Amino acid sequence: MIKDIVNWIKNYAENNNISSLVVGVSGGIDSALVSTLCAMTEIPTHCVLMPIHQDPEHTKRGYNHVSWLQKYHIKVNLHEFDLTEVYNQFINVMDYANSELGYANSRSRLRMITLYQLATTTNGLVVGTGNKVEDFGVGFYTKYGDGGVDISPIADLTKTEVYELAKELGINKEIISAPPTDGLWGDSRNDEDQIGATYPELEWAMNYNGSTSGLNEREIEVLKIYHNFHNKNKHKMNPIPVFKK
């Protein structure tokens, strides 16, 4: 699978006359895997750190990961764009439109803008880091934020498969052992805190098509959590509604 994904990225870039690959690196498992797969293509790969009031530990993990990549791949480039002041200024001008959720999503959208600015400068592709559960199960991403990408090399992989490939590639243990988090809130909440279920539980719910009779209390609760997120976030996963004349 590793070889297949690397070749898929490489062929897509070559067929579309692309000169570089641009990946946002958060210090998490998904972006670590994607940036590694991109580096393995030997196409110039730009790994981008974009802290916004970020936990220093997340940024440190991102630095350590890119440093590890650069030991083995000479075409890996590290960029850091601290967007904290840009984000603060955005908050200052928004006045009464001060939704906490809106501000959290704005962090992701500022990062998307940054990645595309670099991609345009380097004739590059913005490479997505979403996995199958996030992108097609619960819709756990920001519309026009981390959902705004050109290609998605791991969007057909479950979180379990992401971990398996990361271990196979020797990605730093500090990343593999870190609780998954979107890093949008400026506090310690992780994905499980926000969703209410673990990724293995969500993977089970995503594939479960049977009756609820015979399920235990937790399994029924997980199914409800999964379907609630899936239905609420369908607008992210479905094509934009278009009026037909």
Secondary structure, DSSP 8 states (H G I E B T S, - for coil): -HHHHHHHHHHHHHHTT--EEEEE--SSHHHHHHHHHHHHTTS-EEEEE--SS--HHHHHHHHHHHHHHHHH-TTEEEEE---HHHHHHHHHHHTT---HHHHHHHHHHHHHHHHHHHHHHTTEEEB----HIIIIII--S-TTTTT--SB-TTTTS-HHHHHHHHHHHT--HHHHTS------SSSS--HHHHHSS-HHHHHHHHH--S-STT--HHHHHHHHHHHHHHHHTHHHHS-------
